[in-house]
Amino acid sequence: MRKTIVVGVTGSIAAYKTLALVKSLKKQGSIVYVVMTRGACSLVDEKEFAKASSNPVRIEMFEPEIDYQKYLAKDKPMEHISLADE
């Protein structure tokens, strides 16, 4: 069974090492999703994590064009939260 892992990357120098970790997890057969802070994006390009994980990178917690009260009332999943269900 393949493991699904969500990796959070913050704005510290460890972001560089985290990129190597994502590559290693992927090489071992895990499904890897990456969530980054804006600070982390200042250190490592989000495209590098997208390439390493083979998945889109989440940065924004809330999309500005979505009315979340209406969104949640329709019982639609929140993308960054639904990663935990994978």
C-alpha positions as CSV (number, residue, x, y, z in Angstrom):
1,M,0.0,0.0,0.0
2,R,1.3,3.4,-1.0
3,K,1.6,6.0,1.7
4,T,0.1,9.5,1.2
5,I,2.1,12.2,2.9
6,V,1.4,15.9,3.2
7,V,4.6,18.0,3.8
8,G,4.4,21.5,5.2
9,V,7.2,23.9,4.2
10,T,7.8,27.1,6.0
11,G,10.2,30.0,5.5
12,S,13.4,28.7,6.9
13,I,16.6,27.4,5.5
14,A,15.3,23.9,6.1
15,A,13.1,24.4,3.0
16,Y,16.1,23.4,0.9
17,K,16.5,20.1,2.8
18,T,12.7,19.5,2.6
19,L,13.0,19.5,-1.2
20,A,15.4,16.5,-0.9
21,L,13.0,14.8,1.5
22,V,10.1,15.1,-0.9
23,K,12.2,13.6,-3.7
24,S,13.3,10.8,-1.4
25,L,9.7,10.0,-0.3
26,K,8.5,10.1,-3.9
27,K,11.4,7.7,-4.9
28,Q,10.3,5.3,-2.2
29,G,6.8,5.2,-3.8
30,S,4.9,7.6,-1.5
31,I,2.2,10.0,-2.8
32,V,3.4,13.4,-1.7
33,Y,1.5,16.7,-1.4
34,V,3.2,19.9,-0.5
35,V,1.8,22.9,1.3
36,M,4.0,26.0,1.4
37,T,4.0,29.4,3.2
38,R,4.7,32.5,1.3
39,G,8.0,32.7,3.2
40,A,9.0,29.3,1.9
41,C,8.3,30.4,-1.7
42,S,10.9,33.1,-1.1
43,L,13.5,30.5,-0.5
44,V,12.6,27.7,-2.9
45,D,10.4,28.0,-6.0
46,E,7.1,26.2,-5.7
47,K,7.7,24.7,-9.1
48,E,10.6,22.7,-7.7
49,F,8.3,21.1,-5.1
50,A,5.6,20.5,-7.8
51,K,8.2,18.8,-9.9
52,A,9.6,16.7,-7.0
53,S,6.1,15.7,-5.8
54,S,4.4,15.3,-9.2
55,N,1.4,17.2,-7.6
56,P,0.3,20.8,-7.5
57,V,1.6,22.8,-4.5
58,R,-0.9,24.6,-2.2
59,I,0.1,28.0,-1.1
60,E,-3.0,30.1,-0.5
61,M,-5.3,28.7,2.2
62,F,-8.3,30.7,0.9
63,E,-9.0,31.7,-2.7
64,P,-10.1,35.3,-2.8
65,E,-12.9,34.8,-5.3
66,I,-14.7,32.2,-3.3
67,D,-17.4,33.0,-0.8
68,Y,-16.5,30.3,1.8
69,Q,-19.7,30.5,3.8
70,K,-21.8,29.6,0.7
71,Y,-19.1,27.1,-0.4
72,L,-19.2,25.2,2.9
73,A,-23.0,25.3,3.0
74,K,-23.0,23.3,-0.2
75,D,-20.9,20.7,1.6
76,K,-17.9,21.0,-0.8
77,P,-14.5,19.9,0.5
78,M,-11.8,22.5,1.3
79,E,-8.9,21.4,-0.8
80,H,-6.1,22.0,1.7
81,I,-8.1,20.2,4.4
82,S,-9.2,17.3,2.2
83,L,-5.5,16.3,1.7
84,A,-5.7,14.8,5.2
85,D,-8.4,12.4,3.9
86,E,-6.1,11.0,1.1
